[in-house]
């Protein structure tokens, strides 16, 4: 069977032939991969800026945003059976006994840095026809979500950020009343974040580079949110136009913007950073003013990466809610489905919002 793999040492991306996997352990599950979403992390890997093959291998099979169907289960597997749909948790724990997060099943909080990530770091991904995975890392998905379930993995980024932000906002000794949220970036994570804020009753603004009359602006408006283009309003001046925000979800990974979002934050507000900027990215900031405002206004800025099982479960519940509140807008996030042979082109020619590789017929 075929798989799409990157060869870092050769600076090459190509389809390779690999054998179909078989169950090896009693808790293994054989999966037929239905769809794999492509994202910015995949593009970084094929640009050779990120990613590493499994130990002893010269290539890494790509793909971490997956939807798959259970084909066969090991004798000790519980809760899954052939025909079930699943998504796979991306990050896997390190082996260090002293890493308490990994030992507690929360490798997304790994402190050693020796975790693996399927399709990203030292573990092959899902851009192939069949894979085997352990039941521990599989989360069952309702068949009713089949046509949009490939969005669950990026939605886990939002779910995890929201869980942490709510915990921080709960520190306030009063009920805040109507709350306002800002999403910076209108990619898949940003638009899903906007849905999440609108769904819980936040007055929501999305800030991104695209023109205000464009497709993404229309999508935001269809949710009941407001779209502001960077072309019409510098991020440092955004609050002058819109007012300040209680919660900011950043989803661009551009250092100057990430630093500037604090200027839009209301006293006692929270910023959740999900983007990962380049280490060499320049960002000029008045550090004294930045820190002074954070202290005097009781503000919190935190970073969040990856997700655990709890976040996957929360993302599934959120996606079910989205499909009730704004189903057509959710479907429009998936702008194209392509065969495996087209995946290389889609990774090197960015277009649309969320492009998906279809490896087998979609579930009914």
C-alpha positions in Angstrom: 0.0 0.0 0.0 1.1 3.6 -0.5 2.0 6.3 2.0 3.2 9.9 1.7 6.5 10.3 3.4 9.1 13.1 3.8 12.9 12.3 3.7 14.6 15.0 5.7 18.2 14.1 4.8 17.3 14.1 1.1 15.0 17.1 1.3 12.4 15.0 -0.5 8.7 14.3 -0.3 7.3 11.2 -2.1 4.9 8.3 -2.2 6.4 5.1 -0.8 5.2 1.5 -0.8 4.9 0.0 2.7 3.4 -3.4 3.8 -0.1 -3.4 5.4 0.3 -3.6 9.1 -1.0 -6.4 11.3 -2.0 -6.6 15.0 1.0 -7.3 17.2 -0.4 -6.8 20.7 -3.6 -7.7 22.4 -4.6 -4.0 22.7 -3.9 -3.2 19.1 -6.5 -1.9 16.7 -6.3 -2.2 12.9 -7.7 1.0 11.2 -8.7 1.8 7.7 -7.8 5.5 7.3 -10.7 7.5 5.8 -9.5 11.0 5.8 -6.5 13.1 6.9 -6.5 16.9 7.3 -3.6 18.9 6.2 -2.3 21.8 8.3 0.5 24.3 8.8 2.5 21.8 10.8 2.5 19.4 7.8 3.7 22.3 5.6 6.5 23.1 8.0 7.6 19.4 7.9 7.6 19.3 4.1 9.6 22.6 4.1 12.1 20.7 6.4 11.7 23.2 9.2 10.2 20.7 11.6 9.6 16.9 12.1 11.8 13.9 12.6 11.5 10.2 11.4 11.2 7.3 13.8 14.5 6.0 15.2 16.4 4.0 12.5 14.2 5.3 9.6 15.2 7.7 6.9 11.6 8.9 6.4 8.5 10.1 8.3 5.0 9.2 7.1 3.0 12.3 7.4 -0.5 13.0 8.7 -1.9 13.6 12.2 -5.4 15.0 11.7 -7.2 11.7 11.1 -10.5 10.0 10.8 -10.4 6.2 10.6 -12.6 3.1 10.7 -11.9 0.2 13.0 -11.3 -3.0 11.0 -10.0 -5.5 13.5 -9.3 -5.4 17.3 -7.0 -7.4 19.6 -8.4 -9.8 22.2 -8.1 -7.3 25.1 -9.6 -4.3 23.3 -12.7 -2.9 25.1 -15.1 -0.3 23.9 -14.2 -0.5 20.2 -15.4 -2.9 17.5 -15.2 -3.2 13.7 -17.1 -0.4 12.0 -16.6 2.2 14.7 -15.1 5.6 13.7 -12.2 6.9 15.6 -9.8 9.8 15.8 -6.2 9.3 17.1 -4.5 11.2 19.9 -1.4 12.7 18.3 1.1 12.9 21.2 2.4 9.8 23.0 4.1 9.7 26.4 7.8 9.8 27.1 9.4 6.9 29.0 10.8 8.8 32.0 9.3 7.5 35.3 9.7 11.0 36.8 7.5 12.7 34.2 4.3 12.9 36.1 2.1 14.2 33.3 3.0 11.3 31.0 2.5 8.8 33.7 -0.9 10.3 34.4 -1.9 10.0 30.7 -1.4 13.7 29.9 1.6 13.6 27.5 0.4 17.0 26.2 2.0 18.4 29.4 5.2 16.3 29.1 8.0 17.9 31.0 10.9 15.9 29.6 10.4 16.8 25.9 11.0 13.2 24.9 7.4 12.5 23.8 6.6 11.3 20.3 3.9 12.6 17.9 2.4 10.6 15.1 3.2 12.2 11.8 5.3 14.8 13.4 8.0 13.6 15.8 9.7 10.2 15.7 6.5 8.3 14.9 4.8 7.6 11.5 1.5 9.3 10.8 -1.7 8.4 9.0 -1.3 9.4 5.4 -1.7 5.8 4.2 -4.5 3.2 3.8 -4.1 1.2 7.0 -2.5 1.7 10.3 -2.3 -0.1 13.7 -2.6 1.8 16.9 -3.2 1.0 20.6 -6.7 1.4 21.9 -5.4 3.8 24.6 -4.8 6.5 21.9 -8.1 6.1 20.0 -11.3 8.1 20.7 -14.6 6.9 19.3 -16.6 9.4 17.1 -20.3 9.3 16.4 -21.1 8.3 12.9 -23.3 11.4 12.6 -20.2 13.5 12.6 -18.5 11.5 9.8 -18.5 14.3 7.2 -16.8 16.8 9.5 -15.0 14.6 12.0 -11.6 15.3 10.5 -11.9 18.8 12.2 -11.8 17.2 15.6 -8.0 17.3 16.0 -7.6 21.0 15.3 -10.7 21.7 17.4 -8.9 20.0 20.4 -6.4 22.9 20.3 -9.4 25.2 21.0 -11.0 22.9 23.5 -7.8 22.6 25.6 -7.3 26.4 25.5 -10.9 27.0 26.5 -10.7 24.6 29.4 -7.6 26.3 30.7 -8.9 29.8 30.1 -12.1 29.1 32.0 -10.2 27.8 34.9 -8.2 31.1 35.0 -11.3 33.2 34.5 -13.0 31.4 37.4 -10.5 33.0 39.7 -12.6 36.2 39.6 -14.6 36.8 42.8 -17.6 38.1 40.8 -19.8 37.2 37.9 -18.4 39.1 34.9 -21.6 39.5 32.9 -21.5 39.7 29.1 -18.1 38.8 27.9 -16.2 39.6 24.8 -13.7 37.4 22.9 -11.1 38.1 20.3 -9.8 35.5 17.9 -6.5 36.4 16.1 -6.2 34.4 12.9 -8.9 33.0 10.5 -7.4 29.6 9.7 -9.1 26.4 10.8 -8.1 26.8 14.5 -9.2 30.5 14.5 -12.5 29.9 12.9 -13.2 26.9 15.1 -12.3 29.1 18.1 -14.7 31.7 16.9 -17.5 29.1 16.8 -16.6 28.0 20.3 -16.8 31.6 21.7 -20.1 32.4 19.9 -21.6 29.1 21.1 -21.0 30.0 24.7 -22.4 33.5 24.3 -19.3 35.6 23.8 -19.5 38.8 21.7 -16.9 37.6 19.3 -14.4 39.5 16.9 -12.1 37.7 14.5 -9.0 39.6 13.4 -7.0 38.4 10.4 -5.2 39.5 7.2 -7.9 38.8 4.6 -10.1 41.7 3.4 -13.3 42.3 5.3 -15.4 41.6 2.3 -13.8 38.2 1.6 -14.8 34.6 2.2 -13.5 34.3 5.8 -15.2 37.6 6.8 -18.5 36.1 5.4 -18.0 32.9 7.4 -17.4 34.9 10.6 -20.5 36.9 10.0 -22.6 33.8 9.4 -21.7 32.7 12.9 -22.9 36.0 14.3 -19.3 37.3 14.9 -17.6 40.5 13.6 -14.6 40.3 11.3 -11.8 43.0 11.3 -9.1 43.0 8.7 -5.5 43.8 9.5 -5.4 45.8 6.3 -7.9 48.3 7.9 -6.8 48.3 11.5 -3.3 47.7 13.1 -3.5 45.1 15.9 -2.1 47.7 18.4 -5.1 50.0 17.7 -7.7 47.3 17.5 -9.2 48.0 20.9 -9.8 51.7 19.9 -12.3 50.3 17.3 -13.8 47.4 19.0 -13.3 47.9 22.7 -11.3 45.5 25.0 -11.7 41.8 25.3 -12.0 39.4 28.3 -10.5 36.5 26.4 -8.1 36.4 23.4 -7.4 33.3 21.5 -4.3 33.7 19.3 -3.9 31.4 16.3 -1.3 32.9 14.0 2.1 32.1 15.4 3.5 35.5 14.3 5.6 36.9 17.1 4.8 40.7 16.7 1.1 40.0 16.6 1.3 37.6 19.6 3.0 40.3 21.7 0.6 43.0 20.5 -2.6 41.2 21.4 -2.2 42.2 25.1 -3.0 45.8 24.2 -6.5 44.6 23.4 -7.0 42.9 26.7 -9.5 44.0 29.3 -8.4 44.2 33.0 -8.5 40.7 34.5 -8.5 39.3 31.0 -6.8 36.1 29.6 -4.7 35.5 26.5 -4.3 31.9 25.2 -1.4 31.6 22.8 -1.7 28.6 20.4 0.6 29.6 17.5 4.3 28.7 17.4 6.5 31.5 16.1 9.9 31.0 14.5 12.7 31.3 17.0 14.4 34.0 15.0 11.2 36.0 14.5 11.8 39.7 15.5 9.3 41.3 17.9 9.9 44.8 19.2 8.0 45.5 22.5 8.2 47.9 25.3 8.8 45.3 28.0 8.3 47.7 30.9 4.9 48.7 29.7 3.9 45.2 28.8 4.8 43.8 32.3 3.4 46.8 34.1 0.0 46.5 32.5 -0.2 42.8 33.2 0.5 43.3 36.8 -1.7 46.4 37.4 -4.6 44.8 35.4 -4.4 41.3 36.8 -4.0 39.9 33.3 -2.9 36.3 32.4 -1.0 35.1 29.3 -0.5 31.4 28.8 0.7 29.1 26.1 -1.0 25.8 25.2 0.1 23.0 22.9 -1.3 19.7 21.7 -4.2 17.9 23.6 -5.2 15.0 25.8 -8.1 12.6 25.8 -10.3 15.0 27.8 -9.8 17.6 25.1 -10.7 15.2 22.4 -13.9 14.3 24.2 -14.7 18.0 24.7 -14.0 18.7 21.0 -16.4 16.0 19.9 -19.1 17.5 22.1 -18.4 21.0 20.7 -18.5 19.8 17.1 -21.9 18.2 17.8 -23.0 21.5 19.1 -21.6 23.4 16.1 -23.5 21.1 13.7 -26.7 22.1 15.4 -26.0 25.9 15.6 -24.2 26.5 12.3 -23.9 23.3 10.2 -23.3 24.8 6.8 -20.5 27.1 8.1 -18.8 24.1 9.7 -18.9 22.2 6.4 -17.5 25.2 4.6 -14.3 24.9 6.6 -13.4 21.9 4.6 -12.6 23.5 1.2 -11.5 20.4 -0.7 -11.1 16.6 -0.6 -8.3 15.1 -2.6 -6.8 11.6 -3.3 -3.5 10.7 -1.8 -1.7 11.4 -5.1 -2.7 15.1 -4.8 -1.5 15.5 -1.2 2.0 16.7 -2.2 0.6 19.4 -4.3 -1.8 20.5 -1.6 1.0 20.7 0.9 3.2 22.9 -1.3 0.5 25.1 -2.8 -1.6 26.5 0.1 -5.2 27.3 -0.8 -8.5 27.2 0.9 -9.1 26.7 4.7 -8.9 23.0 5.4 -7.9 20.6 2.7 -8.4 16.9 3.3 -6.9 13.8 1.8 -9.5 11.1 1.3 -8.0 7.6 1.5 -11.2 5.5 1.5 -14.9 6.1 1.0 -16.5 8.4 3.6 -18.7 6.8 6.3 -22.4 7.2 5.7 
